[in-house]
Amino acid sequence: MKFDSILGTIWLDADQAALTTISYTPIDENPLANQEILQAAQNQLLEFLAGERKAFDIPYIFAYGTAFQQKVWQALTEIPYGETCSYLTIAEKIRNPKSVRAIGQANRNNPLPILVPCHRVIGKNGKLVGYSGSSEEGLKIKEQLLAIENPSLQAMTLF
């Protein structure tokens, strides 16, 4: 399923039981995707982007990714709405303090951005770094997502 949002076009995919992918680039939809889950995901994402939703209740799974990546992604789900933390904080949370760069790579490969809030992870200096492949467009999306959750973060510097 694809739909337009304030962030641009978003593509979704699911299996029969859960949401599996949120993407800013085109993806193929599983022919067995549960359409009710896709529709609920679209609705909840649009509510979130409109500032009307702070938490998601869509069933989701990590359909791929290493054990390390999945541990990182799970840790991301524990960052409260409207708050940020550093890559080092996530590394310490998963008890692997030397894995800061690997945390960044796991975030880059996050199959469920927004829902699994990798946008809440910032540089230890407080600057926005890396999102959706570290492109300028990706950093603008990260800035938009953080501004939705906490308007006082709008003044952050992109780096």
Buried (B, 14 or more C-beta within 10 A) or exposed (E): BEBEBEBEEBBBBBBEEBBBBBBBEEBEBBEEBBEEBBEBBBEBBBEBBEEEBEEBEBBBBBBEBEEBBBBBBEBBEEBEEBEBBBBBBBBBBBEBEEBBEBBBEBBBBBBBBBBBBBBBBBBEEEEBBBBBEEEEEBBBBBBBBBBBBBEEBEEBEEE
